[in-house]
Amino acid sequence: MANLKSLAKDTALYGLSSIVGRFLNYFLVPLYTHVIPAANGGYGVVTNIYGFTAFFMVILTFGMETTFFRYANKEEENPDTVFSTAFGVVTGLSLVFLTIINLFISPISEILGYTDHHSYIQIMAAVVAIDAIQALPFCLLRFQKKALKFAILKLLFITLNIGLNLFYYLYLGCQDVIYIFAVNLACTAVISFFFIPELSKIKWHFDFALLKRMLTYSWPILLLGMVGILNQTVDKMIYPIVLDDVEEAKVQLGVYGSCFKIAMIMGMITMAFRYAYEPFVFAQSKDKDKNETYAITMKYFIIFTLLAFLCVIAYIDVIQLILGKDYREAIGVVPIVMAAEIMMGIYFNLSFWYKLIDKTIYGAWFSIAGCVVLMSILVIYIPIYGYWACAWGGLAGYGTSMLLSYFVGQKKNPIKYPLKSIGIYVALTAVLYIAMILIPQDWSLILKTSVNSILLGIFVSYILIKDFPVKAIISKLRKR
């Protein structure tokens, strides 16, 4: 229980940086969707390019984040040497990446459809390279249990980013998307200087023998990460390619991308959980009751993500007002994308059985299977159903990976998850969700949100009665 309390504390701090930070970042969504007209496809350009940057970020980090935690927690390895080796690999790859982009900027820009905007590609390539290099120092903070500094740096980036965006787009009235990319680069560069205290204490040593062992562990994670990020971003990367009308594709992508941002509330929760859970799992890998801890953690993860799902659905009519009118037509994809994010979070929880036995290749195969399902749906159905195919494809892809990981994992490393309890929560969520969407559309906003609040209260009440006995907690507090 003490371990779970520590996990909850770290999750809260990481959540401060990811959930609160992303929430603050949401102020940029109404800014962009009100300043940049949907008709010119400007926000679609942002959505498209950020899809590519996320993909290359995974390539440049080369699975070294998870690999660092795995080897730094081994008794026979020196954490400083592990960090030095991992950091050297990522830095080297990032420099090579930057060189290639700048040498071949013309053909690359032409292929991506930005012949007249080389600077978009160059700026974001620099952002990706610096972000990748920063990934290991951020891992070091997590390894050293410096969750507070981690949170502060993440929030500092968000604060600077919001401030500069407001200056350019609100105060100066700019409309060119290049300022979005330039501000990102400036803020990312500033954060780098705050790692100097930690990096100056490292006893630097690049170990080639260790590197060989680490690469054996990391390359399946790289493959897993590439396929995993494709599951999240490939729809935004190929959307203009699959549709015949490129300009119309950018317009639709901007609409879909803005509504997708709302659904990423779930992504924030899973991100906060991941930051705390990954080092926690490897640290607990030697405990006798580790499987019981993993099972309980899975249950509570699902409970709180389902609660977040219902919260967004209950107040979706209010939340959508943050978007410009022209960007709201895709709001229906939000519950689908959120459900997909829940499945991704569950898949992440299930992934540790193969990471702990150094069989990361399993994760690669599971993610490849999910990606094949997703890609098939996108290529076949985007020309017919547009961005709806993106939403349902993501759900099908994550669902495939999740189910494969569960069933294979139960054979390789069985964990008794409380499936009955989890099933009841899922069923209750489904019933309440259906009740919310069946509310007549001609009801007033106040009436709809009031009824939805009551339905949401039913779910919260069940949680409190079933898994958080309020009376018992109050009784203990009174005794104190």
Disulfide bonds with the S-S distance in Angstrom:
none
